[in-house]
């Protein structure tokens, strides 16, 4: 059984600022970060539609510190709030990010 892809890929270096996704979470990630991979897999497993932004950690765009002041991945922005703890993000998933216990 083949499932439809639930995300679009963006590259931070090609963007002038954070991705604006109405209603969808935006996952900022790096392919070599196991914590970001954990969140990516959780979103896929839960079939949450999301936007994915690849961030080159050795050459982060200046605007990324506005997403995560620590400059690390993963970061998920949903409904204007950024969250960065991978285990919490895995527990909460996409639409549940705004529920009690999943607040920033």
ChimeraX attribute file (.defattr): number of C-alpha atoms within 10 A of each C-alpha:
attribute: neighborCount
match mode: 1-to-1
recipient: residues
	/A:1	2
	/A:2	4
	/A:3	6
	/A:4	6
	/A:5	11
	/A:6	13
	/A:7	20
	/A:8	11
	/A:9	11
	/A:10	15
	/A:11	13
	/A:12	22
	/A:13	15
	/A:14	8
	/A:15	12
	/A:16	10
	/A:17	14
	/A:18	16
	/A:19	17
	/A:20	14
	/A:21	14
	/A:22	10
	/A:23	13
	/A:24	17
	/A:25	28
	/A:26	25
	/A:27	27
	/A:28	28
	/A:29	26
	/A:30	19
	/A:31	12
	/A:32	10
	/A:33	13
	/A:34	14
	/A:35	19
	/A:36	25
	/A:37	17
	/A:38	16
	/A:39	26
	/A:40	24
	/A:41	12
	/A:42	20
	/A:43	23
	/A:44	17
	/A:45	11
	/A:46	12
	/A:47	16
	/A:48	19
	/A:49	18
	/A:50	23
	/A:51	20
	/A:52	22
	/A:53	23
	/A:54	16
	/A:55	22
	/A:56	16
	/A:57	14
	/A:58	6
	/A:59	9
	/A:60	14
	/A:61	18
	/A:62	11
	/A:63	15
	/A:64	17
	/A:65	12
	/A:66	12
	/A:67	20
	/A:68	18
	/A:69	9
	/A:70	10
	/A:71	17
	/A:72	19
	/A:73	23
	/A:74	24
	/A:75	25
	/A:76	29
	/A:77	23
	/A:78	22
	/A:79	16
	/A:80	12
	/A:81	14
	/A:82	18
	/A:83	19
	/A:84	22
	/A:85	16
	/A:86	21
	/A:87	13
	/A:88	16
	/A:89	23
	/A:90	19
	/A:91	15
	/A:92	19
	/A:93	21
	/A:94	23
	/A:95	15
	/A:96	15
	/A:97	23
	/A:98	15
	/A:99	9
	/A:100	8
	/A:101	11
	/A:102	14
	/A:103	13
	/A:104	12
